[in-house]
Amino acid sequence: MIKEINLQNFRNHEEKNIYFKKKINVFLGENGSGKTSILEAFFYALENSSFRTKKFQDLIRKEQNIAKINLKLTDFNKLWKEFDIELSSIKKKSLLNGIENVGLNKKIVSIPIFINNKLINNFKYQKTTRQSLFNMLIKLDHKIYEKLLMDFDKLLISLQDINNNSIVINRSLKSEIVNSLSDLETEIINIRTKKISNLNSFYKKNTKKYLKKELNVVYKKAITKDDNILENLLLKPPITITKDDYLITYNKDIYLKVASDGQMKMAILLLAISFIEYLRKQYDLEFILLLDDIFSELDKKNSNLLLEILIDKNLNSFITSPKAKLEDKLKQKVQLIEI
């Protein structure tokens, strides 16, 4: 678990030192106080990337040239890993423990997962958001899934360029691209089908226990039969896995149509928590759950239910909120931190 973080000139924090005594932590403070920036520092230290910007220079406090992150993780109360991150706008480099930080530290076994209220709200109505969330989760469970998606996107662009080209094209080239796309689609569909099945074994139990309703995730494929994959790729425009969707159902009904706003939001959060639970049991990995401004989207009952779930799952979690709507018994089990 994360035990301590020290920030220097990171975002709007000139100097910030926080020691964590519990696994579940809630950052409290007004908008603009820097709560989300602390989540961003966790994420950057573990992933070498930000969920808000592609330029690490944006992470450095204004009128400063260097920002630092020191992150300590413990295992059974003993120091397990320590990360010293230095961001320099002069050198234009990010350093990890004094060495240029060029990618994800492959030895890291604590993986951050970031979810904010925007994702929760968009998940309900936007297919692209649902696709993004499931792609993020599935790639944690499959080493080459992300590469398969990237290869597919590149080939699909090539096919679209060929279809949009009015001059005579090389038919053998198009045939080669279509066949490669077909193979990739088949592999991606098989991976998604398997991973959603794995997720449901945990999701059904958790929703029944905490929401008193057994919910199910349905992977809705745009291509219903395997033998139609090649045929659909030849259409203009082609029908591909980019049109796939994921639905939460209850008694075979789409849950969005019968659930209240609060019930739907809890179903989405429990979906991510269930996938993390599956991955923790499957692999020797730990996860850091970063929830940004989630309480503002939940009433007091669901805010407390979310904390009860996180405590029950013993999941190292960090939540930002302007204020907490917590029961006294839960306040004793979480660490409330004023920012």
N, C-alpha and C positions, 0 to 999 in steps of 0.2 A: 504494500500500500504506500501511497505518497505520505511522507512524514513531514517534509518541510520544503518550503519554497522561498527563495530570496531573489528579489528583483531590484535591478538598478537601471534607471532611465529606460524602462520598458513601457512603451505607450505613455500613459499619463502618470505612471508611478516613478517618482524620483528615487524612493527607497521604500521597499516593502518586504517585511520578513514575517512569515506565517508558519507556525508550528501546529501540526494537525494531531489531535489526540484521539480522534475517532474516525471510523471509516466513512461515515455519512456527514457531509459538511454543507452548510448553507451560508452563502455570502449575502449579507444584507447591506443595502445602501441605495441612495437615490440614483436615478439615471445619470450617467456620466461620471460616476464615482470610480469606475475602473473594475467593476466586478467581472465583466466579460473578458477584459484584458488578462485577468488571472487565469481564466480557463484557456485563453489563447496561449499563454505562456506554458501551461501544462502540455498542450497539444504540440506546440513548436518543439519543446524539449524532447518529446517522445517520437515525433513524426518528421521533424525537420521541414515543416510546412505550416502555413496558417490557414484557418478556415475563413479569414476575412480579406487577405491580400496575397498577391503573388510576389510582392517586393518586400524582402526582409527589412529594407531601409525604412519602410513605413512603421516598423515596430519600435524604432528608436525614438525616444522622446525628443520633442522639438528643441532645436538649438543645441543638441548633444550629438556626439559622433559615435559613441559606443554605448550599447545596452548589454546587460548581463542577466542571465538566468542561472540560478543554481537550484537543482532539484534533487532531493534525496528520497529514495525509496527504501523501505525496510521489509524484512521477512522475519516473522516471529520476533519482532522488536529489535532485530539486529540490522545494521546498515547493510543493504544488499547491493544497491547501485547508486552512483552519484553522477549527475550530469552537470558539467559546467559549460554553458553556452555563452559565447561572446559574439555580438553582432557589431560589425564595424562598417560605418558608411564611408570611411576613408579608404580602408583596404578593400571594401566591397566584398567582404567575406563573412561567412558564418563559421565559427570555430566550435568544435565539440571536444572538450577536454584537451584544448590546445592544438587540435588537428583540424584541418579544413573539413567542414561538414558538408559533404556532397550528396548525401542521400540518407534514407532511413537506416538507423543503426540496426543491423541485422541481429544483433545480440539482445535487443530489447524484447522482453517478454511481458511487458505491460502495455496494452494497446488502448489508446484513447478513442472513445466514440462520442461525437458531439451531436447533440440534438437541441434545436431551439424551437420557440413557439411558432416561428414562420414555417418550419418544416411540418409541425403538427397540423397547422391550419391548412397548408397547401396539400398535404397528403389526402385530405378528405375529397378534394375537388380536382386535383391535377394529376393526370396519369404520369407525367414526367417526374414529379416528385416521388410518387410511389416507386417508379422504376429506379430512381437514384438511390432511395433508401435500401431497396432490396439488393441492388448491385453492390452497394457499400458493404452490406452484411455478408453477401455470398462470397465476395472476393476474400474475406477473412477466412473462409472455410475452404477455399480452393486456390491453389498457388498460381495457376495460369489463367484463371477466369478473367482477370482484368486484361491480360494480353490478348485473349481470344476476342474480347469486345473491341479492343483497339484495332486488331487485324480486320475484324468484320467491318468496322466503320470506314477504314481506309479502302477496302475493296468495294464497299457499297458506293462510296464517292466516285470511284473509278467507273463503276457500272452506270451510275447516273450521268457521268460525263460522256460516256459512250452513247447512251440513249438520247442525250441532248445534242449530240453532234450530227449535223445534217449531211456531212460528207460520208463517203463510203468508208466503212470501218473494217477492221480485221476481225472476221467472224471467229477465227480460232482463238483470238485473244479474248473476245467476249465470252466464248464458251468456257474458256479456262477460268475466267473470273467468276462466272455463274456457278461452275462446279465447286470452286473453292469456297464461295459463299454458302453453298448448300451444305458442304461438309461442316463448316463453322457453325451454321445455324443448328444443325442436328446435334452437335456436341454441346452447344450452349443450352439448348432446350433440355437435353438430358440432365445437365448439371442443375439447372433451375428446378426441374421436376423433383430430383433427388433431395436437394437442399430444402425445398418447401415442405417435403414430406418429413424430413428430419425436424424442421422447425415446429411443425404441427404437433408432433408427439409431446413437445413441451408446452406449446401455446394452448392447446386444449385443456391440459391439466391446470395451468396457471389461471386461465380465464374462468374456468369453473370454480377454482378455489377463491379467487379474489374478486371476480366480477359477478359470480353466481350465474354465469352463462357460459356454456361451452362454445367458444368461437373457433373458427377455422379459417385458414388462409387458402384461397383458391388461386392457383396460377392459371390465368386465362390466356391461352395461346392464341395468337392471331391466325396461326396456321394449325388447323385442327388435326390434319393427318400428315404423317411423315412423307407419304408419297406425293404430297402437294407442294412440298418445299421448293423443288426445282421449277415446277409449273408457275408458282406465284412469283418467283424471281424474274421470270420472263415477261411479266405484266409491266405496263407503263402507266403509272409508277408501280414498282414492285411492292408486293406485300411481304413484309419481313418481321423479324422479332422486335423491331423498333415499335411495333404496334401492340406488343404484349402488355398485359396488365395484371395487377394483383388485387384481389378483392377480399375483404374480411366478411365472412358470412356467419349467420346464426340461424339454425334450422333451415338451411339452404336459401334464406333470404339475404340480400345485401344488407349488412348491418347498418350502414350509413342511413338507410331509409327508415329504420325502426328505432335507432338509438338516439338518445339525447346528445347534445353537444359535449357535455362532460363525459358521458359514457364512451363516446367515440374517441375522445382524446386519451382516455385511460386505456382503451383497447390498442391504440397505436403505441403508446409508451410500453405497454406490457408485451407487445410484439417484439420490440427491440430488446427488452430485458430477457425474454424467452430465448431469443437467438443467442444472446450472450451466455445464458445458462447452458445452452446446448454446447457452445464452443468451449466453455470452461471444462465441461465434463469430457469432451472429445479430445482436447489437447492440453498440454502443460502450459497454459497461458493464463494471464490475469488481465483484466480489463478495467479501465478507468472511465466511468460514465460521467460525461460533462453535459449538464442540463441547463440551458441558458433561458432565464425568464419564464420557466415553465409554470410556476405557481400563479402567475398572473392570468393563465389560461384555465386554472382549475379553481373550483370552489373549495371551501374549508374541508369538506368531507373527502373529496378526491385528493387534495393536497396531503392530508394525513394518511390516506390509503396508499399513495405513492411512497411515502416515507416508510410505512409499515412493510411494503413489498421489498424496498431496498435493504432494510434492516434484516428482513427474513432471508434474503438472498445473500447477505453479507457482501454486498457489492460496493467497492470503493467508489463513492459518488460525490460530485460537487455540483451544487445547485445555486444559481443566482436568483435573487428576488428583491424587489424594493422593500417588501415586508413579508413576514412569515405568519401564516394562519395555522398555527400548530397547537395540538393538545399538549397539556403540561407533561403527560407521561412520555410523549415523544421527544420533547425538548431535552429530556435527560439522556436520551440515546443518540442525539446528534449534536454536532458542534455548530453553534451559531456564531458567525464571525462578522463583525461590523467593519465595513470598508469605508 
